[in-house]
Amino acid sequence: MAEANNIKEVARRAGVSLGTVSNVLNRPETVTPAIRQRVLDVIKEVGYVRNDSARHLRAGRSRTVAIVVLDVANPFFTDIVRGAEQVVERAGGMLVVCNSGEDLAREQRHLDALEEQRVRGLLITPVGRSSKRVERLVKRGIPVVLVDRGSGEANRCSVAVDDVMGGRLAADHLAKAGHRRIAFVGGPFTITQVTDRHAGATQALADRDGDIDLQVIETRSLSANAGRGAAESICALPTAKRPTAVFCANDLLALGVLQGLTTGGLRVPQDVALIGYDDIDYAASAAVPLTSVRQPREQLGRTAAQLLLEEADDADRHGHRHVVFEPQLIVRQSTSTVRRKGR
């Protein structure tokens, strides 16, 4: 039975007007206790459940906040979602999670559906650097906060980590250990985080004395399977050309590289040092504990959600902010062996 018919049935059986039923549901203090109880009894009898979603939409205010992430299987994004969910639920809302799968067309389909649902706001890690689809949501008055992505735009907030700095931290660590042949594993380069982390590594090595070769092994995704494929390429190289250290654009890639190198007969860190990025929980518990560039994952989610709700609650007084956290290098066993220069 449709909601309108349901509420009419409640009013008929209770012998009251539709307005009285509405008052019992929304302003119970305005109805006498006897009438209020009679209406509540009928509501329970007929099993009426009001459509809160429709009610909020009629009021121009949805309780639903959406987050679109690049890869829902990546624990890094799971932690961001957990942080955002804490804030949204504390404010009486609900967080809906969408997975773009690093696919722009899929991302746009999600945004189309979310716009139709008139969500209260959107948290998103976009696939590319810019999105006309996201811009359309902003122009329609839907608050948008970019997550794990910086933004120079004046009409939206962003929360990110300085990925260029993170790339520098990783490359500096390897160069100080004496490595002269380093591979960067990551991709696709349409993902801003990959580009920025590679740029940071390139800058760090260019600033150092000596000839350090940075080889790029581009992957189709940021998955463990892609990491295993990259490791196969590394193992196939002759010893004289094989990198002695690998910097991966995220930890899932690094864990795949670790598995692939081990399968190929190379030891980490004795033959190849290895650094990941994100410092997910699995990094510390890997077969060889993984050196990684740590991001404050849950804090990213919490901060983004707080900015979004501030704008949704009072757009006129809200000032857009771009929050940038600094990454931290966490050194573990996968880079513990200091190499001889020139090797």
Secondary structure by P-SEA (a helix, b strand, c coil): ccaaaaaaaaaaaacccaaaaaaaacccccccaaaaaaaaaaaaaacccccaaaaaaaaccccbbbbbccccccaaaaaaaaaaaaaaaaacbbbbbbbccccaaaaaaaaaaaaaacccbbbbbccccccaaaaaaaaacbbbbbcccccccccbbbbbcaaaaaaaaaaaaaaaacccbbbbbbcccccaaaaaaaaaaaaaaaacccbbbbbbbccccccaaaaaaaaaaaaaccccccccbbbbccaaaaaaaaaaaaaacccccccbbbbbcccccccccccccccccccaaaaaaaaaaaaaaaaaaccccbbbbbbbbbbbbbbcccccccccccc
